[in-house]
């Protein structure tokens, strides 16, 4: 029985293109038709059918004349609307940027375009990437395809929805405090946040500059490796871009470990299990799925090592001081003078500023700007912001102490499965859901989410894997081995045709 095009992974689509079993135009048209059939999910803010089909035709033409092509050439993907794209609207899901079109592509977008990937459109997200539910978009919520009454997580919620619902095989996302890993976990897909500096931030609309990092979202670790290969590399236009060699991720994930056997492909791998990730506040169903995943890793030859990350709880206040402070600075440029929204009626310049920002920004963005401005103000900088930066260094030191006795750290991504849309009205309670993703973000470490089971109401649960600096290849290898032994990543929402 033939498999529908949308049920093929990115790697499988690439293989069918290479073998001539399908064409890029056929793949792209199929994706466009599927996107049009599932607008109820709220995943896309803009679809570029004409541009996508033209790029697909160009890919097919390259193959016809025998030009060299890479694994991403001709495969349709979509970008989170936080990356600027030449010729397409870029709004960051905010009224402030409604109708804005960038004169250039973000580096990540340009790299994937150069690899031949076909952009079908731009994806919904929390406004300026601020949120953990995709409820803060100015253009409506994105809905979890496993249960459309529930959130998909955020801020890259729609990026996760598009993959989980099989609208496209892969998407780009950004992770500031967990915004790739959390939605990946809640929608049953795979996503990786690379080491800070691995992917260029040039052309990525800034939320918190010392934390924001681009990364891929797809159904498998193999697919993520394919995307990350193209997305990584030094960019002189980004002062935070690292001049770090980019390994061949695909080669690494397919290379057996030195001590590996067929039955135990992870033999010799030390997996750290932080006690702070398994305490109060984590729902029983998430704990059950996560512990089963750890047992699976152990059965595959890995050794579980008890570790401690003692400042885990402090990551929440630290993050919610540093990130808003940086947001306050970054978003000061949106004042109605040069680009973006401008109030229609105002008195003097100050009145224009006030009305423009009041109209253009949503409630969560305003809240974080106000918090950030407060902690940076005279008399409070030393008391809050400076202390948070000191604790941030201590959190990073905790990880380095842990990595002396383990190679990878594993635990839950989110304390619970996806909650109902609109069920959380307390912003502080919403922030608490980030407790397991924030520490790695503050330390600048790579982390990923891998589907590992299902919890209450048949909703997905993700296993978080955290590695040391520049060890994305090791994370992908571990995740790929896990997915060779399990089928959680192959499950799909049954409600969607």
N, C-alpha and C positions, 0 to 999 in steps of 0.2 A: 504494500500500500504506500503510495507516495505521500510525502509530508508536505503540508501547506507551506508556502514560502514564508509566512509570518512565524511559523513554528521552528524555523531553522535558526540556529545560533549565528552569531556574526561569522565565526570560523566556517560554519557549514555553508553560509551564503557565499563566502569568499571562495570556498572549494567548488561550489556549483558554477560560479562565474569563471573560474580558472579552467574548468573542464568543459565549458560550453553548454552545460545543462540548462542554464538560464542566462538572461541578459540583465544588464544594469537597468535598462528601461523597464523591463518586466518587473524587476524587484522594486524599483522606485514607484511605478504606477500602482503596484499592489499595496505598498506602504501608504501611498496617498489615499487610495480607496479605503483602506482600513482606518486611517485617521479620520476621514470624512464620516465613516460609519459609527465612530465612537466619540463624537464631540461631547457627549454627556459627561465624560471623564474630566473635562476641563484642562486637558494636558497642554494643548497648543495655544499660544497667543497669536502666532502668525504662521501660515503655511505658504511656502513658495513653490507651487506646483510647476509653474513655467520654468523657473530657474533650476529646479531639481531635475526635471526631465531633460533640460538642455545639457546639464552636467552629466547625466546618465548616458545620454546619446554620445557625448564626447568620450566617455569612458569606453563605451562599446566600440567606437571608431578606433580608439587606440589599440584595442585588442585585434580588431580586424586587420590593421596594417602591420601588426607584429611589434608594436612599441612595447618596451619593458613595462610591466605593471607590478605593483605591490599588492599585499594581501587586503588592503582597505580599498583598492581602486574599484569604484562602482557600487560600493555598499552604502545604502541610505542610512544616515544618522540624523540626529537633531541636537541643537545646542540650547543649554539653559540661557534664558534671556538676560543673563548678567554679562555675557560675552558680546562685545560690539561686533557687528557684522556689516560689511560694506554692502549697501544696496538693500538691506533689510531693516525693518524697525528694531530698535533696541530700547526697551523701556525699563528694565529691571523690575517689571511688574508694578510700576508706580505711575500715578497720574503726573508726577513731576516730569517724566520723560516721554509722555504720550506723543507719538508721532516722530520721535527723534530717529534720525538715520546717521550712522557713523560714516565718516569718509574713509575709514580703513577697517581691516579685520583685526581682531585680537590675535595675538601670536598663536594661541592654541587652535583657533579657527583656521588660520592660515596654514599651520602645519598639517592639519587633517585634510584641508583642501588640496595641499600639495601632494599628499599621499593618495589622492583620488577619491576620498570619501565624498558622498553626495549629500549636501545639506537640504533636508526637506522642510525645515522650519525652526521656529524659536519656541521654547518651552516655558510654561508658567513657573512661578516660584514665589516664595515670600518676598515682599517688597524690599528691594536692596539686600536681599538674602538674609533678612532679619526675621527669624522665626523657626519653629520646629514642627509646623503642621501644614504649611501651605495654605493657611487660613488668612494670611496677611496680605495676599495679593490684591491689588486694586481692581483686578479683572475677574474675580471669582475664585472659588476654591478648586483645587484639583482633588479628585476622588480616588480612593483606594480601589483598584479593580477586584480585590478579593471581597470587598463589601463597600459599595459606593456610599454608604451612610457614614463611613469612617475616613479619617485622615490618612494620607499616604506618608506622613512625616514631612520634614522640611529642613532647610529651605529648598533643596533640590527635589521637592516632592513630585513635580510633574515629570522630571527627568526619570525618576523611578517608575512612575505610572506608565510612561510611554514604553519602557522596556517590559515591565510586568504584564501589561496588556497586549504585548506583541504588536505594538504600532510600528516600532522600529527595533532593530536588534541591539542598538547601543546608543548612548547619549553622553553628553558632557555634563558635569556638575561641578559645584564648588563646595568646599568644606572649610568652614571657619571654626565651628565648635562641634561638628558632627553631622554637617548637612549633606554629606554623601552617605556616610555609614548608617545614620538613623533611618532615612527613607528607604535605603536598600534593605535594611532589616525588616521594616514594617510591610514591605511589598513583596518580599521573597526573591530578591535579585542579589547580584554581587556588585559591590562598589569598593573602590580603593581611594583613599586620600594619600598621596605620596608625601615624602619628606618635604617640609617647607623649602621651597627653592628649586625643586625638581622640575616643575612646570612653570613657565613664564606667567606672570600676572599682568603683562602688558595687554591693555585692551579689555581687562576684566574689571568691571565697575567695582570700585573699592568699598568694602564695608569696614573691615579691620585689617589694615595693611600688614601687620606682623603675624597674622593668623590665616588669612585667606589663601587657599590653595586649590587649584583646579585638579580634577581627576575624572576617570572614566566610570561609567555605570553600564553594566551589561548583565547577561544571565550567567556567565561563567567566568572563572578566573582566567581561562584561556582567552576569552574575548577581551577582558580587561587588559591583559598583557599586550594584545595586538594594538589596542588604542593607546595605552600608555607609552608604547614604543614610539609612536608618532608624536605624541604630545610633549615628550620630555626633551630637555636640552637647554643649554645656556642661551640666554637672550640678552645682548648688551643694552637693550632698551629698558630692561627691568633691573633696577639696582639690587633687588633681592634675589635675582636669579643666580643659581650656583654653577660654578664651573666644575661640575662633577661629571665624570664619564658616565654615559648611559649604557648599561649592560644590555645584552640581547635577551630580553625577558622571555621570549618564546623558547630560546635554546635552554635557558636555565630551568624553566618549569618542566621541560621534557628530559632533563638530565637526571638520572637516578642519584640519590645520595650515596656517599662512599660506602656506608654500611648497609645499604638497603637490600632487601630481598623482595621477591614477588609478593609474599604475604605481608611483609612489614616495610613498606616503602618509606616510612618516616623513622626508621630505626636510627637512633643516635640523636634525634631532635629533642631538645629540652624545652618543654612548654611550661611557662610560669603561670600559676593560677593565683591571682591576688585575692586575699581573703576579703578585702574591702569591696570586691565586686559581687560577693555572694551573701551579703548580710541583709538586714532589714530594709524594706522598701522595694525589694525585687519580688515580683509576683511569682507564685508557685509554678505556674505553667512555663514561664520563661526559664526559671531555674532548672526545671525538669529537662527541657529541651537542650539547654546549655550543658548540663552535666552529662547528658547522653552523648553530645558531640565530643566532649572531653574524653569520654570512655572510648569513643570511636577512634580518636587520635591515639589513645593509649594502645588500642588493639592493633593499630597500624605501626606500632613500634616506638612511638614517642614516649618520653618519660615525663610525667607530671611532677612539677616542682612547686611546692608551696612558697609563695612570696608575699611581700607586703608593699603596698603603695600608700603609706600612712597619711599623705596629704590629699587623698582623693576627694574628701568632702570639701576641702578648701578650694578646689578647682572651680566650684560654682561662684562664690563671691569674687575670686580672682578674675575669672573670665568676665563676669558682669560688671567689673570696673574697667578692665583694660579694653575690652571690645567696644563698649559704648564711648569711651574716651576717644578711641581712634575713629569711630563713626562720627562723633561730633565734629572732629577736624575734617574728615573726608567729605562729609555732606554739606559743609559750609559753602562749597562751590555752587550749590544749587540755590541760587538766590533770585532767579528771574532776569538776570542782567544779560548773560551771554547766550545761554541756550536753555531749553526746557520750558516748563510752564511759567507763565507770568500772569499775575492777577489782572483782570480786565479793568477794575476800578480801584484807584488808590489816590492818596493825597501826595505826600512827599516820598522821598526815596526810602526812608525807614518804614513807612506805611506799606510800600510796595514789597519790601522784604518780608514783613510780617504776614501780609495777606497771601503772598505767593507761597511761602513755606507752610502756612496753615492750610491752604487749599491743596497743595501738591503732595504733602506727606501724609501717610496714614498714621493711625494711633500708635502702633508699635514703634515705628521709626521716630516719631516725636518723643516717645517715652525714652528711647535709648539716647537720642540727642541730648535730652535734658539731663539724664543721668551722667552722660559723658562730660557735658559742659560743667556740671556741678563738681565732679571729682577733679577736674582740671583747673578749677577756679582758685584764686588766691586764698590761701589759708587751708585749703583742702587737698592740694596736690601732694604734699608730704604725708598727710594722714591717710590718704586712700590710694592714689595712683602709685606712688613710690613704694608703699608697702606691698601692693599687689605685685609689682614687678619683682620685688625680692622673693616673695612666695613663689612666683613663677619659676624662678631659678631653682628653688628648693624642690619643686615638683619635678623639674627636669632631672635634678640630681637623684631623686628617688628612683626614676627609671634606670639611670645608669648603674645604680647599685643593684637593681634587679637583674639587669642584663649580664652581670658578672656570674650569675648562676643559671641563667636560662637564655635561650635563643629567640623565642617568641613568647609573647604574653597573650593569654586567651581568656575570654569571659563574655558576658552578655553585652549587647550593644545598647539596648533600651531596657528600662526596668519593667516594661509591660508591652503587650501587643498594641496595635493601633486602636486608639480611642475613638468614640463617635465624634463627628464634626459638631462643633459648637458646645461640647460638653465641658470645656475648660475655660473659665472666665477669669481665673486668677493668674496673672502673668508670672508671678513668682513660682507658683506650683508648676507652671509650664516649663520654667527654666530648670527645675529639678530633674526633668526627664533627660537632661544632657549630662548627668553626673558621670557616666562611664565613657563618654566620648571626649569630654573636655580635657582631661589630663594629657592625652596624647597630642591634642591640638596646641595646648599651651607649651608643651615641650618641643613642638615642631616635628614629631615623630610620624612615620607612616603607619596607617591603620586601615583595616578593611573589614567589611561585613560579608559573611558567607551564609547562605540559607542553611539552617541546621534543624528545622523541624517546624511544628505548628503548636500553637497554644490555644487559649480559650477562643471559642467561636470559630475554630478552624483557621485562625489567622497566623501568618508567618512569624517565625522567630529567627533572628540572625545571630551568628557567632562572631564576635569581634576578635580579630588577630592584630596585634601591635608588634612592630619590629623596631630595631635600632635604626639609627640614621642611615639612609641610603640602602636599606635592606628590603626594598620593595620586591626584588626578585625572590628572596626567601619567603616572604609572605605569600606571593603568588604561587610558588612551588608547593607550599603547605596546603593552600586552599585548593589547588588543582588536584593534588593527591587525595584530599578529603572528598572532592567531587567525583573522583574516579571510583571511590568506594561507596558513595551514597547517591541518592537520586532527588534530594530535596530541591536542588536547583532546576530540576526538570519539571517540577509540578507547576501547574498553571491555573489561573482563576477559571473555575468551571462555568461561571455565569456568562463569560464572553465567548461568542462563537469564533 
